[in-house]
Every structure is written in structure tokens, then in C-alpha cells.
Amino acid sequence: MMTALSVRIRRTRRLSAAKRRSGAVLPRSFRRHCPSPSIHTGGSMKKFRSAFVLYRDALVSHGDLVFDPAAPQEISVRVRLRGNALVSAAVHSAGGDAALPADALRIRGETLTFSRECFLSCACNAYAVVRLSFSRGQDARIPVYVAGPGGPPDVQRLFPLPGEADRSAAYRVRGGICFCLTAGEALGLPYDFTDADYGRTAVIKLGLPRPISIPRPRRVLIRLKGDGSYNALSLRLYNGCDASEYPLNEQYLDFEDERTLCFVLPETATLPLALCDALRLRYTPGCRKRKGELTVYEITASSEAACLPDAPPPPAYPLFAPPPPQPQPLGRSSRIGAAPTRWIRCITAAPDRSAAFACATDGAPCRMEYREAGSASPFLFAPSTRAEGFETEGDVRVPVLYHKFYLSGLKADTLYEYRLNGGAPATFRTFPAAPERFSAVILADAQIGRDAPYYARYRQILEAAAARISGPQMFISLGDMVCEADDAAEFSELISAAGPAFARFPLAPTPGNHERDDAGSFTAYRRRFALPASSAPELDGLTYWFDVGGFRFFSVCADCAELNERECAHLAELLNRCDQKWKIVLLHCSPYTGKGAEPQYRRTLAPILERGGADIVFSGHSHIYVRASVWEDKAVAPEDGILYLTMGTSGPKAFANDRAFWQDYVFGDREDERLDGGGKTDVTCAVARFSDDRVEIDVQTLSGKTIDRIALQK
């Protein structure tokens, strides 16, 4: 049975545009109407809208739990079911998995208690993880440290382990660099970045991940001999959700003697942790050596508290020029010919008065003519630009001529016909000047690559979503449309799969990390779309805005890379100068999502969104559906903060979730949710309906599962 939460909040006065532009904070209220006991209710939050959500996760909260078999006691945690039912419970430890019988746990009010017998058979000095499955949403994982005789240790050696120095092995690496375990109790790490680009990372793995079996590890210590290269050293761990955790700091190798480096672990890391990458060596622009060797003597984990160590600032200039790209043989494209292909209608800043289109040829010219449909007046030539470039098809580099057409001075809510190179006419309609209602089909993370069957599924999910709406509509892509940024065949296949949808209705794309090419730029991505210009020229085609009725949409280039001061200031200015009633933000990587959450965006991007008055943030990257409502880095009710929605996947890749405090509801954490009846990824799509005072969002899978429904009103 479906349950719903509906809360109506009084409307408060909005600050004047002048005050918002001056940096004043948006209005907030301390008054609480029907507060939920499962969310943060302190602090100041904006309160000028009502909210409805269909589903909510059960919430389980606890501190660091330790079970002592010598003096066994019951273990209790706080659980808020929020309309869910507890289906099953099991405990996983080094000794194996065991289902917990019903009489081994009890729920009284909001307290869930596990009997002593649940952990008596678990291995000592190691973590046992209790997994709770609920009727919907994500499972809960509760780590319990089972102490051994004498209490839990504070330090654990991770390398070398007994007998490890007697064997030699090669490990999976990135960057074309081979690391081997050398003779003796040391790890030799030769590296060679001579032909590498800046940012390339070399990774060494110590076989399988090594569990860290101490309570709440807070730092990892690595004793090694540096080489003065000024490359950046870090490591990676896996957490209890099989997701990556990184230290809060990295270290620059500005020394040549033997030292012990301290890497501080986040207090919010999901336990238990395991060492995954013993070392990650990043090639920096300020490096002083492209080739060298490090020697690691010992790696240990410690539960002692640690402060972030002082680190030398990275050099502000490169000492070496990046290597020139290796030339590829030229050839002809099998997907791009003399006839215009990859025809896309792109969003404009004012889609009621203008239109933009983009296409590609193999170098042949292309012209566009247009007029009002049914008119006897002659066709008008559309102003255009073109740029030459190259894309790849396999190992071949193919020439591409990119064409962009910009139509201005159009009439609102009017049907136009156009033709390319004098061919058969086609039509498009401009948006109304002030639509009572319009809709958007929202997708993320196709990344289909060579997995051909998913192109048909991509088209099916677009058609199914479009069939659920009528009237003015557009498409929104939240990044990672492709696996390889400059792969001509992949992008062509995706646009072909979309059929007429991307030609008839405006597409608003947002760049993701897979839109970056091997050089780290968005060159191919920018050339493929005709998007609104930015007041910051370096962000043209990456960060832009457009208006529809009382809504302003902001597409932000947040693809996991750190935002610099210029980008932050530019976004803050765009938000603060906006007088529209609703502010909708589109980005690829969100501060508050699932496995792909970017902690740096919680420090830099989230405060800008809050001060700028953002209402909803749509994102992708995590390949799982996540809903969160956050204000001042605290989970709040949907009407109290910014609503963050991560849109799942529209391609073959689907991941389990990494549990975080801000998550209100997650779909896809379990395999039966991620897959359809045929064992394929059940791709996800959202339809958002916008009216003057209300936004309704309906999220479904291709198989017809209703993932979520949300409504905001103000």
C-alpha cells in the first residue's frame, strides 16, 4: 500500500530583488508546523512552500557500537520505520552470514534491540554487519565491532603482513605503470609519467582489499622514502557499502628522505573500512620529476584522533609542458556524411522567442531556412556558425564540420516549418510566453557505449515518458550521455536512438565527467550543442540559464572537478540576480546524492545554492535514484530546504547506494530494484510538470515501476 506525506506551510515574504543582489540571505522561519521526529528541527531554514512525497526510507541511527563477548550485552539502535515494514535481518561476519530469527530482535517504539546471542558466534577483533531489509527503499547496514580478549586494539598493521615479503606479484594499475612487490619488507614503486597528461593517476593494489579491524579508524600512516618529485600521494579505501572513501588530505612528495605521512579519514566514513589502493600517485603540473621510484616500508591504521597535517602548497606553475597528443590515422566516418546528421534542437535563454539547432557533416555545407507554418512568405535563412574538428571512431580520427543555427525574433506559441539544404520541411513550435503548464523529461547517465541493446531501451524510455505528458515540453540530460567524450559513433548512435524527440523539442544538456576528453576539456561536447552564451566566456556551453514562465533553470558545470573561485562567483551572481519565482538547478555531480557524492561540493556549491534561493537540484552521476532535502548541511523536511534529486540511470550501469545521513529515500539499492524481469538494468526517467505555483515530479522505470512522486507548492 502506498503511503504519502503531505505538509502545508505558510508562505513568508520574499526579499526584494535589490536585497538579494546585495547578498542578503533569503527569508527563513523558526516556526515549526507538524515537525517530523525523524529530521533535524533546529536551526534556521526557509519556509515558504508545501511539499508532498510518496515514499520515505526507514531511518536507522546509531553511534559506534562495540560488543564484548566477555561481558555480553544487548545492542540497541534507533529506528524510524516511516511507513515501512521490517522484512528480514541477517548478520555478516568473517565467520559467514546468518539470518537472525524473529526472537533475536525486538522493536519497542523507536528502539530496535538485538539480543546477545546475535554476536556471540562472530569473529573477534573484527566487524560484524547487521543488514536490515525493509518493504521498500534501501537496506540498513549496522556495523558492530566485536572485541577480543583484552579489548579492541588501537593500531593495526596493513602492510607488510607475515610472509608477504616472501612472494612477488604484479597488481592492476592505471596509467600504464607496473608496480611489483620487491624482495625484502618493502614495496618498490617505480613510475614514469613521461608520456602522461597532468592529472593521470597511477594506482597500486595489494591484492584483495585489506579489512581495517580496529574500532573507528581515524588515520592511516605510511612510512616511505620520498623522491622530491612533488607529485601528489593519496590512497583509497572501501567502506561498508562497497563504495570508495578517500582521506581528507593528500601529500606532496617534496622530500627525499624517509618519513611517515599521515592521512586523516573522515569521521562520517561508513564502517567497516578496508584498504583498497595502497597508494595513488597523481601527476601534478608542479612536478619536478616525471620518472622516479618510491619505497614504502610500512602502512598502519590507527583509531587515535588526528588533525589535518600542514602540507606545502602545490607550485602555481608547470615545470614541464604536457606531451603532445599522439597522432591518429585519418579516415572517413561511417556515421557522419555529407547529409546533416545528429540534428538537435537545443534550449535557448528564451524558448518562447528563439530557437537553436545543431548538426554535423563530414565537411559538406549545410543551410537552414525557416518560416511560419502555413505562410506563403518566402523562407528566411537562419544565421549560422560552423567549426571544424575531429572525433574518433575506433582507432581512426575522422573530420567533422559542426553547424549551429540561431533563430531569434520568433513569435511565442507559434508553429514554424524549416528545411535543410532545400530538402523536405519539418516543424517545431516555440514555447508560450507565459505557459500555464509545461513539462520536462529528465534523464541521466546513459553511458551506453557499445552495449547496443540499450540504445533501443533509451528510445523506449523517451517515448514512454513523452506519452505521459502533453503541451509544451523539453528534454533535460544531466550528464554522461556517452562513455567516451569524442567517440563519434557513440554520440551518433545515441542521437539516432532518440529519434525525432531531440529534433522537435528543446534539449537542455549538462556536462558530466564522461563529457571530458582525454585532454581534460569539453571540446567535443561544446561543439555538438548550440547552447546559450555565458557572461563568463570560459564557461560558454557549460554553465548557462534559460527561462520558461516563472521558472529559471541553471545548468551548472559540476562534473566532480573542484569549482574554482571564478566559477563559484559566477554561479552566485547568476542566482542572486534572478527575480524568478522558482529556481531550478541542473548539474551532474551533486553535493547530496549516493555513491557519487562529492564532499567538496558540500563546502563550496551547497552554500551558494542556499544563499541564492535554489528550490530543486536535479543531478546524475550516482546511477541510482536518491532524494534528499538539505539545509545548512542537515537533513530536513522537503518543504524546509533544497530538494536534491538524483535521477538514476538511463543506460546499462546501475550501482548500489552508499548510505549517507542526508538521504530521505533511495530506490535501486537492492538488485531486485535495479533489474527488470529479464535481468537487464531497469532504466529510469522522470517527468516534471511545472505550473506557476506547483512542481510535480513523477519518477518511473521502463518496466513501469513507480519510483517516487514529489510535489512542491508555493
N, C-alpha and C positions, 0 to 999 in steps of 0.2 A: 504494500500500500504506500502510495506517495504521500509524504508529509511536506509541509511548507512553513516557512517563517515569514510573517508579514509584519512590518513595523512601520508606523507613520510618525513622522517627526515634524514639529512645527517649522515653518520657514523663517529664517532670520534675514535681516537686512544685509545686502551685499555692499561692499565698499565701492566707492566711486572709482571710475577708471583712473582718475588722476592719482588717487591714493595707491591704487595697485601699481601704477607705473613708478611711483616713488619708492616702492619696496615695502609698503605696508603689508602686514600679514592679513590673510583672509579672515573673516569673522569666524569665531568659534564659541561654543557654548559649553558651560559646565553642567547644565541641566541634563538629567537622565530620564528618559521615558522608557519604561519597560526594559531595564538593562538585563542582559543575559549574564548569568553567573559564569559562563564559560569563556568570557572575553575580558580584556582589560577595560576597566571602567574609571581609571584615574587619568589625570592629565587633561589637556585641552584639545578638542577636536572640532572640526567644522560640522554643524548640524543644520542643514537646510534642505534635506531631502528625505524621502522614504525609500524603503528597499524591500524587495521580496526575493527569496532564494528557494529553490526547490529542495535541494539536499544539503546536508551538512555532515561532516565526518564526526565519528565518535572521537573524543579527545582524551588522551591518557597523559597525565603529567606525574613526574616523579623526580627525585634527586638522584645522586649517585648511590646505588644500592649495593650493599655488601652482605653476604650470607656467610656465617661462620658455622661450619658443621660441628665444631667442638661445643658450641652453645647455640643450638639451632633455635631460631625464632621465625614467626610468620613474617612474610613480606607484604606490605600494603602499598598500593598506589592509588591515585585519584583518577577516576574515570567518569566522563560525562557522555552518556550514550547519545543524546540529542536526536532521539527518534530512531536510532539504530538498535539492533539486537546483537548480542554476543553469540556467535555461531560455534566457534571452537577455540581451543587453546592448546599449544604444544610448546615444549621446551627443547632447545637445541644446545648441545654442549659438545665438548671434544669426545665424549662417550657415545654420541649419536643423538637421534631425535626420538622424542617420546611424547605421545599425546597425553594431555592431562585429563583425568576423569572429572566429571562434574563435581564430585565431592571434594576435589582438591582446591577449589576456589569458591569464593562466595562474594556477592555484591550486596552491600547494605548502604543505601543512599548513593553517595558518590565515592564510596570506598570499595576497592576491589582487593581482596586479601587472598594470598597464596599460602597454602599450608606448608609446614616444614618439610614434609615428605617430597615436595616438588623438586628440591635441590639436593637432597642427601646423596643421590647417586651420581651427581655431576662431578666432573674432574675438578680437582683443587688447583688453586692459583691460576685460574682461568675464568673466562666469562661464560656464563650460560645466558641464552637469549630466549625469552618467552615471546611467542608470537600469538597475538590475538586476532582472530578473523571476525569481522562484523558483517552484517547483512548487506552493506554496500560501502563504497569508499575504500580507502586504503587500510591495510592491516596496521596494527600497532606492534612495535618491537620494543621489549623492555629488557635492557641489559642488567644482569645481576652478577656481581663479582663474587665467586665462591673462593673464600680464603682457605689457605692450607695451614698446617701446624706452624705455630709461631707468628701467625698474622701475615698480611699481604706484604710483598716486597715493595721497595720504593724505586729500585733501579733494575733494568733488565738489559742484558747484552743481546743485541740483534745480529752483530757480526764482529768477529768470526764466531761460529758455533763449533763445538767439539768435533774434530775430524774434518772440518770444512777445508782446512789448508792442504789436505792431502789429495784433493781432487781438483781437476781443472775443467772448466766448462765455458762455453760461449753463450751469450744471452741475447735476447731480442733487443734490438736497438733502433733508434731513429736517427736519421742524418747520415746514414751510410758509414757509420763508425762502429768498429767491432771492439767490444771490451771483453777481456778474459780475466778469470781469477788466476793470479800468478802464484808461483811456488812461494811457500812461506806464509806467515799470517799477515798478509797484506793484499790489497786489491789494487792492481795496476790499471790505470785509466788513460791510455793514450787517446788523443783526439786530433782531428785535422779538419779545420774549418776553412781551408784554403779556397775551396770552390763553393762555399756555402753563403747564403744570404744572411743578413743580420736577423736575429730572432730565431734562427734554427736551433733546435734543442737536441742534444744527444742524451740518451737515456740508458742507464744500466739497470738490469733487473737481477735480483738474487734468487733466481728460480721462482718458486711459488711465493705469494705474499706471506710475510712472517708475522704472525699474530703478536700484538703487544699485550702481554699478560700481566699488567700492573694496573691498579685502580687509577682511573682518570689521568693518563699520561699528559703532561703539560709541556714537555720539550723533548727534542731528540738531539743528542750530542754526537758530532762526527769529528774524530781525531784524524787529521790528514796532513800531508805536506803539500803546500801550495806551490804555484809556479809563476806568480806575479803576472798572470795573463790579463787580469781584470775582467774575465768572463764571470758570469753570474751563476752561483751554485744554489740549488734547492733540492727538494725531494718531494715525493708524493706518497700518500697513504690511502688505503681503502677504509671506509667506515662500515658501520653495521648495516647500512643499506646498500652495500656494494657500490658506493659512489666515491668519487675522489675527494680527498681532503688535502689541503696544502698548508704548509706553515704560514704564519703571518709575515714572515720575512724571508729574504734571500740574502746571500752573502757574496760580495765581490772579492775575487781572489787577487787582492793587491799585495800579497805577501809570498815569500818563497821559503819560509821556514816551516816547522811543524807546529800546528795549532789545533785547538779544539773549538769548533764552531757550534753555536747554539741556535737551534731552530725552534721557535716558540709555536706551540699548537693552539688552535682556537679553543676557547672554553666551551663553545657551542658544538664542537665536533660530536657526531653521533657515535657512541661506543657500540661494540669494541672496535679498536683500530688495528690495522695491520700495515706493515711497511711494504710498499709496492715497488716503487722506484728507489733504489738505494741512493742514486744521485741523478740530478737533472742539470746538465751543464748548458747554459744558454749563451750563444754567441752575441756579444753586445757591440754596438758601434764604437765604444771606447776601449775595445780590447787592445792589448799590447802584444799579444801572441796569437797567431792563428793555429799553430801546432804546439803541442806540449803533452805533458803527462802528469797526472795527479796520482798520489799514493795514499790510499785510505787504510788506516790501521785498526780503527775500532768505531762501531756505531752502537750507541746505547740509548735507551729511553728512560725517562725519569718522571716521577709524579711530583717532584718539587716545583713549587711555583717559580715562574721566571718572568722577567721583564724583557721587553724587546731590546736587544743589544744595539749599541751605536754602530752604525755602518757608514763607511765612506760614501759620499755621493758619487754617482756614476759620472764619468767625464762627459762634458757637454758637446764634444766634437768627435767625429770618427777619425781614427788614425789611418785606416785603410779604406780605399774605395771599394764598394761592393763589386764582386766579379761580374763581368758582362754576361748576359744570358747566352746560353749555348744555342747556336742557330739550329733551326729545324728545317728539314727539306720542305720546299714549297709544293703545293698540289692544288687540285681543284676540289671544291666541296661537293659532296653528294647530296647535301641538303639545301644549299643556297645557290640559286641560279640567276639568270637574267630577269626572270619574273619576280616581283616583290614577294617576299615571304616573311614570316614571323610578324604579321600585321597586328599591331596592338593599339587599342585606344587607351591613352594614358590620362590620368587625372590632371586637371588644371586648377589653379588657385580659385577660379570662379567657374565651375562647370555649367552654370546657367547662361553664361555669356561667351564661353570659349570652349575650344576642344583641341586636343593634340593627339597625334598619331606617330607611330614609329614602325619602321620595317627595315629589311636588309636585302641587298642584292649582291651578286658576285662582282660588282663593278659597273653594272649597267645603270643608266639613268632611270629615275622614277619621278613622275609628276602626279600631283593630286589636284583634281578640280572638284568644286562643290557648289551647291545652290540649295534653296529651299525646295523641298519635295513638292512636286506638282506645279512648280513655277515654270513659266515659259521664258524666263530671263536666261541669258547665257551663263554657262558655268564660269566660276571665278577660279583662278589659280591660287592654290594655298601657298603661303610663304613657307620656305623650307630651308633646312640646313643639311649638310652631309659631311661625313667624316670617313676617312679610310682607316682600316685597321686589319688585324689578323686574329683569327681564332684557330683552335686546333681540332682536328679530327683524328684521333689515334696519335700516331707519331708524325702526322703531316700538318704543316701550317698552311691555312687557307686564307686568301684575301677576302675581306668583307667590306662592302660600302654601306655605311649606316645612314639612313634617311630619317629626318624628323620634320613633321609638318605642324604648323601652329595656326589655328583659326581663331580670330578674335572678332568682336563686334557682332556676335551672333544674337539671335532672339531667344528669350527664355522659353522653355517648354515647346520647342519647335522641331519638327522633323526635317532633316536635311538629307539630301542624296549626294553621293560623291562617286568618283570613278578614278581608277589608277591607270595611267598611260592610255586613256581613252577606252578602257575596257567596259565591262558590264557594270552598271551602277549598283551601289549598296547604300544603306541608310543608317543614320544614327539620330538620336533625339537628345537635345540639351535638357538639363535639369530645369524644373520650375524655379522661379526667382525665390519663392518662399514656400517650399513644399510642405503641405500638412503632414506628410509622412513619406519617408524614403527608407530604403533598406540597403544592407551591405552583406555580401557573402564573404566570410573571413576564413582564411586557411593559413597554415604554417608548415614549413619543413617538408616539402615534397621529397627532395633529395632522392629521386628515383634512379638516376644513373642508368645502368644497363639492365635493371630489373624490369623488363619490358611489360609484363602483365599489369604493373601498377600504373602505367600511363592510361590504360582503359579505365582503371578504377578512379584515377584522378578526374577523368571526364565524367564518370558516373556520379561522383560526389558533387561536382559542379552542377550538373543537370538536376540532381535531386534537390540541391539547395535552392536553385533558381525556381524550381517548380513550387516551392513553398512560399514564394513572395510574388507581389505584383506591384506595378507602379515604378517610379524612379529607383534605380538600383546601381550599385557599383561592386567591384571586387577589391578585396584587400588581401595582399600577401605579406606575411610577417617575416619574410626572410628565408634563406636557404631553399630557394626554388630549385637549385641544382646542386650536384655534388662537386663538380669542377667548374670554376668560375668561367673559364674561357673555352669550354667544350661546346663547339658549335652544334654538334649532333644532339647533345643532351638538351640544350635550351630549345633548339628547333622542335625536338620531339615533344617537349612539354607544351609549347605554344600550340602545336598541332593538336595535341590531346585536348586542349581547352576548347577547340572548335571555334564556333562563332562567338562564344561568350566574351572573350577578351577583345574582340573586334567591335562588338555592339555597345558594350558598357565600359565605363572608365575603370581602369586598373590602377590602384594605388599600392605600389610595391615599397617594401622597406628592406634595406640591405642586411644580410646576415653574414656570419663568418665564412660561409662557403661561397659568398659572392666575391671574396678577395681572391686575387690570382696569386700565382707563385711569387710575384714580386711584392705582395702585400698590399696591392692597390685595388681599386674598384673600376679599373679602366673599362673592361668589357661591360660591366653592369651599367655604368653611366651611359655608354654609347647605345645600349639596347632600348632605353626608355627616353621619352620626351617629357620630363618632369618639370614642375615649377622651379624657377630660379631661386637661389638663396641670397639673402643680404650678405652672407659670408661666402665669397666666390669659391673658396676651397671646399665648401660643402654643397655646391651645386649638384643636384641629382641625388643627394644623400640625405640631407635634412631639409624639409620643406613643410609648408602648410597649405591647406585648402579649406574653403568654407562651403557649407551646404545648409541653408536656412540659418537657424540659431546655433549651429554646431561649427566649431573649428577643429579640424583634425591636424595633428602634428606628427609627421613621420620623422623619426629621430634615428640617426646612425649610431646605434649602440649594439655592436656586434661582438661583445666580450672585451674589446680593447678598451683600455682606460681612456676616459674623456679628458682632454686637456683643458686648460683654463679658458682658451678661446671658445671651445665648443660648449662648455658649461655656461659661459657668459652669454653666448648667442642664444642658447635654449631659454635661459632665464629671461632674456629680453623679449623673445617671442611670446612666452607665456604671460609675462607681466603686462605687455602692451595689448593683449587680446581682451576685447569687451564682449565677446560672445557669451551666451548663457551657459553653454556646455563646452568643455574642453576634453577632447579625446586624444590620447597619445598612442602612437603605433611604434613599436620597436621590436628588435629581435631578442635581445637578452634582457631579462627583467631583474630588478633588484630582489623581487619576491616571487619565486617560482619553485621548481622542483630540483632535479639533479643538476640543471644547468644554471642555477642561481649564481650571480656574480657579486661577491661581497663588496667589491669596490664601488658598485653602483648604489649600495645601501648608504655609503658615505657621501657620494657625490651627486648621483642622479636623483635619488628619492627626495632629499630636502628641496631640490629645485622644483620638482613636481608638486610638492606640498605648498611651497610658497607661491607657486604660480597658479594654484587652484585647479589642478587636473582632477577630473572626475573618474575617468576609466582609463586604464592602461592595458592595451592588448599586446601580447608578446608570443614568442615561439621558443625555439632552441631546445627545450627540455624533452620534446617528443612524448609528452604526457599532459593530460588536462589538469590544471591546478587553478583553484580560485582562492584568492586571499584578499582581505581587507585590512589595510595597514595605515596607521597614522603615527608619526614620530617613532618609527621602528617598533611599534607594538601592534599586536593583533587586536582588531576592534570589530564592531558590528558593521555590516555592509553599508549602513547609512551614515557611519561615523568617520569614514576615512576614504582613501583612494581605493577603488576596486581594481585589483590586478587579476587579469585573466590570461592564462597560458593555454594556447589553443590546441594542444595535442599535435598529432601528426597527420599529414595528408599523403604520406608515402609509406615505404616498407619498414622504416625503422621506428620502433616503439620501445621505450625504456621504462623500467621500474622507477619508483619515486625515491627521492631522498627526503626523509621526513624533516620538517622544519616547523618552528613554533608559529609561523605566520599562516600556515595552510589551514583554510577553513573547509575545503572539500577537494578531494583528488579522485580522478577516475583513470584507471589504467595501471594501477599499482599491481594488480593481480593478472596473471596470464589469461584467465578466462575473460577478463575485460578487454585486454589488448587484442585478442584474436577473435575472428568470426568463426562461424561453424565449419568453414573449410580450412582452418588453420592459417589463414592469411591475416596480416595486420588489418584491423578494423579501422579504416581511416576516418578522420574526424573533420567536421566542418561546422561552423557557427553561422547562423543568420541573425543579424542585428536589425531591429526595426526602430527607427528614430522618429519621434514626433516632438512638438515644441516643448512639452513638459515631461516627456517619458522616453526611456530607452528600455527596450525588451530584447533579451538575448536568448536564443534557443540553440542549444548545442546538441548535435546528434552524430551518430556514426553511420557509415554506409549501410550497415545491416539493419538500421532503423532503431537502434537503442537511443533513448533519450538520456543524455549525459547530465544535462543541467538546464535550468531555466532561471533567468535573473531578470528583475525589473527594477529600475531606479526612476524615481519621480521627484521633480522639484519645480 
